[in-house]
Amino acid sequence: MPCLRCLVGGRVQGVWYRASTQRQAQALGITGHAHNLPDGRVEVLACGDTGMLERLQAWLWQGPPAAEVVEVQCETVDCECPAAFLTG
């Protein structure tokens, strides 16, 4: 199953970005995680169907209403797919 690692920059911490990403990923049947990084970005690991990953990647540019996304960098990675989508 394909996996993407995305780094999301802008105003994405303290605005419910991780929780909103988790809800969106779960609705799309995607597993992985969303974590805050010390530099203010959010790291998203997403594993699932290619079409659903494309939908999530497009959503990452939007995020929740209070977010101001200025950058989304994604790359395909090899990893063991998590069983669920977690935040932390």
Buried (B, 14 or more C-beta within 10 A) or exposed (E): EBBBBBBBBBBBBEBBBBEBBBEBBEEBEBBBBBEBEEEEBBBBBBBBEEEBBEBBBEBBEEBBEEBEBEEBEBEEEEEEBBEEBBBE
